Amino acid sequence: MSMNTTATDGAPAATTKATGTTTAWYELALCAQTGPGFFFPEPGSSLRDAKRLCGACEGRAACLEYALANDERFGVWGGLSESERLALRPRL
């Protein structure tokens, strides 16, 4: 994922771009247990499986909030694609 995901014990640890604080939701997230290619598929590939996994994840709402707050532009975050997240952003 495009978060900083390095940790000293080898486990992923997500940090926000703005504050550098660790996000607790990521430690429980199903995506942390799945390869990044699953959530960042090749252009034109189906997002269905990634969205289905997100739908079963406890961290889905927090993940989506993170993606919107940090302007994540690629991949599936919080169960939504890039275009679906773009539609949620307020127009200036």
C-alpha positions in Angstrom: 0.0 0.0 0.0 1.2 3.5 -0.4 1.5 4.1 3.4 4.8 3.9 5.1 4.7 0.2 6.1 8.0 -0.5 7.7 8.3 -1.9 11.2 11.3 -3.2 13.1 9.7 -6.6 13.8 8.9 -7.2 10.2 5.1 -6.6 10.7 3.5 -3.8 8.7 2.9 -0.5 10.5 1.0 2.3 8.8 1.8 5.9 9.4 -0.1 8.9 8.2 1.6 11.3 5.8 0.4 14.4 7.7 1.3 13.4 11.3 3.5 10.3 11.2 1.4 8.6 13.8 0.7 4.9 13.6 -2.9 3.9 12.6 -4.3 1.2 14.8 -6.8 0.0 12.3 -4.1 -1.2 10.0 -2.9 -3.8 12.5 -6.3 -5.5 12.3 -6.9 -4.9 8.7 -7.3 -7.9 6.4 -5.2 -6.1 3.7 -2.2 -6.3 6.1 -2.5 -10.1 5.7 -2.8 -10.0 1.9 -0.3 -8.9 -0.8 -0.5 -5.4 -2.1 -1.1 -6.6 -5.6 -4.6 -7.6 -4.5 -5.5 -4.0 -3.7 -3.5 -2.4 -6.5 -4.4 -4.5 -9.5 -3.3 -3.9 -13.1 -5.4 -1.3 -15.0 -8.5 -2.9 -16.3 -8.4 -5.8 -13.8 -11.4 -6.6 -11.6 -11.6 -5.0 -8.1 -14.4 -7.4 -7.0 -12.3 -9.6 -4.8 -10.5 -6.7 -3.1 -13.8 -5.0 -2.4 -15.3 -8.3 -1.1 -12.4 -8.6 1.4 -12.8 -5.0 2.4 -16.5 -5.7 3.1 -15.5 -8.3 5.7 -12.8 -6.1 7.4 -13.2 -4.4 10.8 -11.0 -1.6 9.7 -13.0 -0.6 6.6 -14.4 2.7 7.8 -11.1 3.8 9.4 -9.3 2.8 6.2 -11.6 4.8 4.0 -11.2 7.8 6.4 -7.4 7.5 6.2 -7.5 7.3 2.4 -9.7 10.4 2.1 -7.7 12.4 4.7 -4.4 11.5 3.0 -5.5 11.8 -0.6 -4.8 8.2 -1.6 -5.3 8.1 -5.3 -4.5 4.5 -6.2 -5.8 1.2 -5.2 -8.8 0.0 -3.2 -9.1 1.7 0.2 -12.1 1.2 2.5 -13.8 -0.9 -0.1 -13.8 1.9 -2.7 -11.9 2.4 -5.9 -10.1 5.5 -6.9 -13.1 6.9 -8.8 -15.5 6.1 -6.0 -13.3 7.9 -3.5 -13.0 10.9 -5.8 -16.8 11.2 -6.0 -16.8 11.5 -2.2 -14.4 14.4 -2.1 -15.9 17.8 -1.7 -15.8 19.9 -4.8 -13.9 23.2 -4.5 
